[in-house]
Amino acid sequence: MVINDENFESVVAEGKPMMLDFWATWCGPCKKIGPDIEALAVEYEGRAIVGKVNVEEADGLASKFGIRNVPTVLYMKNGEVVDKIVGATTKAKFEEKLQAIL
């Protein structure tokens, strides 16, 4: 799911745990983890929101959450950031943190 400045509040209002991947088109590590993030979005559909935030298109969200490096993956519960990963890692590590907020 693409998350941007316009739809963020309505997505949060759904009340589901969220995993947000802040990325950029020019970012090599972002491209590396992209397929893992997309796979988790399919696997957790209905239980959690797994979204991608392009920092160049959603600079308001990037500023709101103080994103300075990409990729940065934020884990949110009840609209609050509860965990994050900065940089590329394994699908298993992303999933472990997602499981922890379900």
Secondary structure, 3 states (H helix, E strand, C coil): CECCCCCHHHHHCCCCCEEEEEECCCCHHHHHHHHHHHHHHHHCCCCCEEEEEECCCCHHHHHHCCCCCCCEEEEEECCEEEEEEECCCCHHHHHHHHHHCC
